[in-house]
Amino acid sequence: MKRFLLIIAALLATVWAAPVALAQHVEIGVYGDYVHLGSIDTNMAGVGGRIGFNVIHSVMFEAQMSYDFDQTFREGFTSTGSGGSLNFTNSGLKVLTGLFGPKIQTPGPVKFFVTVKGGFIHFALSPAPGSPGQFTSAFENLRANNVDGMLYPGAGLEASIGPVGLRLDVGDDIYFTNRAYHNLAIQFGPVIHF
């Protein structure tokens, strides 16, 4: 498995090396990630990172990845004898997403943009707490199970002062299993321009 990951990393580095070397502008950012999973009516939160490069002034190609930590769910039931109760339990659900696609933006220090990205979403069930080890094991299990195709149409605003800026994205994390599931996604965080 390690050999497979090294080959994938080398291929990705090769694919990114030529366009980044010719790019007029490179952007790197991190963000907080919020997703409301409509299919199970719960909120997920995590962190992510992205890198992008301009091919022409108003079009940037971006790749991003996010990891949403496990959340606590409320569960209740009604009992005719005791009146019911409410339990809180750790779900063990963690979500890893990877997306790539264009971002079309306006010029200037305050940019409005639209984007459409495609990629994957991986649902992992594990009772272990969120940790760097859990993040890396999510990569190792990508081929094993629960990987679905994903489409992300979105829009946002980015404001910069010099090489540093803030960015807000709002979109729809659409993943496909037997049908399309629509999920509100919000990302917010700093970016650095080179």
C-alpha positions as CSV (number, residue, x, y, z in Angstrom):
1,M,0.0,0.0,0.0
2,K,2.9,2.4,0.8
3,R,4.3,1.8,-2.7
4,F,1.0,2.6,-4.2
5,L,0.7,5.8,-2.3
6,L,4.3,6.8,-3.4
7,I,3.4,6.2,-7.0
8,I,0.3,8.3,-6.8
9,A,2.2,11.1,-5.0
10,A,4.9,11.0,-7.8
11,L,2.2,11.1,-10.5
12,L,0.4,14.0,-8.9
13,A,3.7,15.9,-8.4
14,T,4.5,15.4,-12.1
15,V,1.0,16.5,-13.2
16,W,1.2,19.6,-11.0
17,A,4.9,20.6,-11.8
18,A,4.5,21.8,-15.4
19,P,1.3,23.9,-14.9
20,V,2.5,25.5,-11.7
21,A,5.8,26.4,-13.2
22,L,4.0,28.2,-16.0
23,A,1.3,29.7,-13.8
24,Q,0.9,33.5,-13.5
25,H,-0.4,33.2,-10.0
26,V,-0.5,30.4,-7.3
27,E,-2.8,30.4,-4.3
28,I,-2.6,28.2,-1.2
29,G,-5.2,28.2,1.5
30,V,-6.6,26.4,4.5
31,Y,-10.2,26.5,5.6
32,G,-12.8,25.5,8.2
33,D,-15.3,23.2,6.6
34,Y,-19.0,22.9,7.5
35,V,-21.3,20.4,5.7
36,H,-25.0,19.7,6.5
37,L,-25.5,16.1,5.4
38,G,-29.2,16.1,4.3
39,S,-29.5,12.4,3.9
40,I,-29.0,11.9,7.7
41,D,-29.9,15.4,8.8
42,T,-26.7,16.1,10.7
43,N,-23.9,18.7,10.6
44,M,-20.3,17.8,10.0
45,A,-17.3,20.1,10.6
46,G,-13.6,19.8,9.9
47,V,-10.6,21.3,8.2
48,G,-9.3,21.4,4.7
49,G,-6.6,22.8,2.3
50,R,-6.5,23.9,-1.3
51,I,-4.0,24.8,-3.9
52,G,-4.7,26.6,-7.2
53,F,-3.0,28.2,-10.1
54,N,-4.1,30.6,-12.9
55,V,-4.1,29.5,-16.4
56,I,-5.4,32.8,-17.6
57,H,-6.1,35.9,-15.6
58,S,-9.7,35.1,-14.6
59,V,-9.5,31.3,-14.5
60,M,-7.8,29.3,-11.8
61,F,-7.6,25.5,-11.5
62,E,-7.9,24.3,-7.9
63,A,-7.5,21.0,-6.0
64,Q,-8.8,20.7,-2.4
65,M,-9.2,18.2,0.3
66,S,-11.1,18.3,3.5
67,Y,-11.6,16.0,6.5
68,D,-14.7,16.3,8.7
69,F,-14.4,14.9,12.2
70,D,-16.9,12.6,13.8
71,Q,-20.0,14.2,15.4
72,T,-22.2,13.4,18.3
73,F,-25.8,12.5,17.4
74,R,-29.0,12.8,19.5
75,E,-31.2,9.8,19.6
76,G,-34.5,9.5,21.4
77,F,-37.4,7.1,21.8
78,T,-40.8,7.2,23.3
79,S,-41.7,4.6,25.9
80,T,-45.3,4.3,27.2
81,G,-44.1,3.6,30.7
82,S,-41.3,6.1,31.4
83,G,-42.0,9.0,29.1
84,G,-38.9,8.6,26.9
85,S,-35.3,9.7,27.0
86,L,-32.7,11.4,25.0
87,N,-29.3,9.9,24.4
88,F,-26.1,11.4,23.0
89,T,-23.7,9.1,21.3
90,N,-20.6,9.5,19.1
91,S,-21.5,8.5,15.6
92,G,-18.0,7.4,14.5
93,L,-18.7,8.9,11.1
94,K,-15.8,10.8,9.5
95,V,-15.9,12.3,6.0
96,L,-12.9,12.8,3.6
97,T,-13.5,14.7,0.3
98,G,-11.2,15.5,-2.6
99,L,-12.1,17.9,-5.4
100,F,-10.5,19.4,-8.6
101,G,-11.9,22.0,-11.0
102,P,-11.9,25.5,-12.3
103,K,-12.7,28.7,-10.4
104,I,-13.8,31.7,-12.6
105,Q,-13.2,35.0,-10.8
106,T,-13.5,38.7,-11.2
107,P,-10.3,40.9,-11.0
108,G,-9.3,43.1,-8.2
109,P,-8.6,42.9,-4.4
110,V,-12.2,41.8,-3.8
111,K,-13.1,38.9,-6.1
112,F,-16.4,37.2,-6.7
113,F,-16.2,33.7,-8.1
114,V,-18.1,30.6,-9.3
115,T,-16.7,27.1,-9.4
116,V,-17.6,23.6,-10.4
117,K,-15.4,20.8,-9.1
118,G,-15.5,17.0,-9.3
119,G,-14.0,14.4,-7.2
120,F,-14.8,11.9,-4.4
121,I,-16.3,11.6,-1.0
122,H,-15.3,8.8,1.4
123,F,-17.5,8.0,4.4
124,A,-15.6,6.2,7.2
125,L,-17.1,4.6,10.3
126,S,-14.7,4.2,13.2
127,P,-15.2,4.6,16.9
128,A,-11.6,5.9,17.3
129,P,-11.2,9.6,18.0
130,G,-10.1,12.0,15.3
131,S,-6.4,12.1,15.1
132,P,-3.6,12.3,12.4
133,G,-3.6,8.5,12.4
134,Q,-7.3,8.4,11.6
135,F,-6.7,10.9,8.7
136,T,-4.0,8.8,7.1
137,S,-6.0,5.6,7.6
138,A,-8.8,7.3,5.6
139,F,-6.4,7.4,2.6
140,E,-5.4,3.8,3.0
141,N,-9.1,2.7,3.0
142,L,-10.1,4.8,0.0
143,R,-10.1,1.8,-2.3
144,A,-11.7,-0.5,0.3
145,N,-15.3,0.9,0.6
146,N,-17.7,3.8,0.8
147,V,-16.1,6.0,-1.9
148,D,-18.7,7.8,-4.1
149,G,-18.4,10.4,-6.9
150,M,-19.0,14.0,-6.0
151,L,-19.8,17.3,-7.7
152,Y,-19.4,20.7,-6.1
153,P,-21.0,23.7,-7.7
154,G,-20.4,26.9,-5.6
155,A,-19.8,30.6,-5.4
156,G,-18.0,32.9,-3.1
157,L,-16.1,36.0,-2.2
158,E,-12.3,36.5,-1.7
159,A,-10.8,39.7,-0.3
160,S,-7.0,40.3,-0.3
161,I,-4.6,42.9,1.1
162,G,-1.3,42.2,-0.6
163,P,-0.5,38.5,-0.7
164,V,-2.8,37.6,2.2
165,G,-6.6,37.2,2.0
166,L,-9.8,35.7,3.3
167,R,-12.1,33.5,1.3
168,L,-15.7,32.3,1.8
169,D,-17.3,29.6,-0.4
170,V,-20.9,28.4,-0.3
171,G,-22.0,25.5,-2.4
172,D,-23.7,22.2,-2.8
173,D,-21.7,19.0,-2.0
174,I,-23.6,16.6,-4.3
175,Y,-22.6,13.0,-3.9
176,F,-23.9,10.1,-5.9
177,T,-24.8,6.6,-4.5
178,N,-28.1,5.2,-5.8
179,R,-29.2,8.8,-6.4
180,A,-27.9,12.4,-5.9
181,Y,-27.7,13.7,-2.4
182,H,-27.6,17.5,-2.0
183,N,-25.7,18.9,1.0
184,L,-25.1,22.5,2.1
185,A,-21.3,23.2,2.3
186,I,-19.6,26.3,3.7
187,Q,-15.8,26.9,3.7
188,F,-14.0,29.9,5.3
189,G,-10.3,30.6,5.8
190,P,-7.2,32.4,4.8
191,V,-5.4,32.3,1.5
192,I,-1.8,33.3,0.4
193,H,-1.1,34.5,-3.1
194,F,2.3,34.0,-4.8
